[in-house]
């Protein structure tokens, strides 16, 4: 039977649109595999390769005419996105789809020069969006060739991963037939001031809608004016007590990062994506802050940040938050190094 690819792709896109709903994330098992990937796709004289990780689930896959759902991995270990992208797994059985998640080069286990040398000045230059898109194009064609797949590929991505899904369709229009780019900050590319101008407004609005933005603002203002380092250090259970303005600024960045992260992962279900958070964490945060505000507002703020960073013996604000090129935070470890480099060099300033 001849399949009309255009009609088939539109049919999938329409069905996906109407199937969209709140889902509960379940940790689905996966098969881990590695693709032998070119280090530099744009230099035929460079014959170096590295192993790039992909995660696969074929339990719902029907035949070679069944579609591929491809996730464009973003700034982190690909298992994080596998475990927190419930929509893909909710709809995959309905389409008998093969699910493939590709890990972004320089993140997770896909480190071209290993966990230390990948981030030297000589080696980190191979971390670029153009190289990443070429990686994804090669992975898709390799998987389709290996399994003799004739059906369309629909790409999925969220945030920066959503940008990559959109770019993949623009850069390699024949590789994927459609894509869902969720919460993709493409406007940050068109206008670099967009992120700082509107991003934090959106974060503030999330808490304002739940009735506690003014309370948070009042508490932060009190902290910055009073500068009672001993009280702050005790209330927030800091491993290293604050003693000066520099420490206070680090503390305020740590606090801001907590509220930014909670707003970004304000899912209607419990999730462990960027912290072990309950469902509707913004509402939960505002409930806590509003309850404690009239008694001791520091207590409410401390409970909320501990909800994100974890209930620990003490909080090391220098390890839990690292200031970087991304004003919303880069994370920690090698993933943080990679994202800091990307934001600084190209992610929000260079078109493909």
Secondary structure, DSSP 8 states (H G I E B T S, - for coil): ----HHHHHHHHHHHHHHH-----------EEEEEEEES-TT-TT---EEEEEEEEE-SS--STTS-EEEEE--SS-HHHHHTT-HHHHHHHHHHT-EEEEE--TTBTTB-TTHHHHTTSTTTGGG--HHHHHHHHHHHHHHHHHHHT--S-EEEEEETHHHHHHHHHHHH-TTT-SEEEEET--THHHH-THHIIIIIHHHHHHHHHTTT-HHHHHHHHHHHHHH--HHHHHHHTTBSS---SHHHHHHHHHHHHHHHHHHHHT--SS-B-SSS-B-TTHHHHHHHHHHHHHHHHHHHHHHHHHHHHH-S-SSB-HHHH----SSTT---SHHHHHHHHHHHHHTTTT---
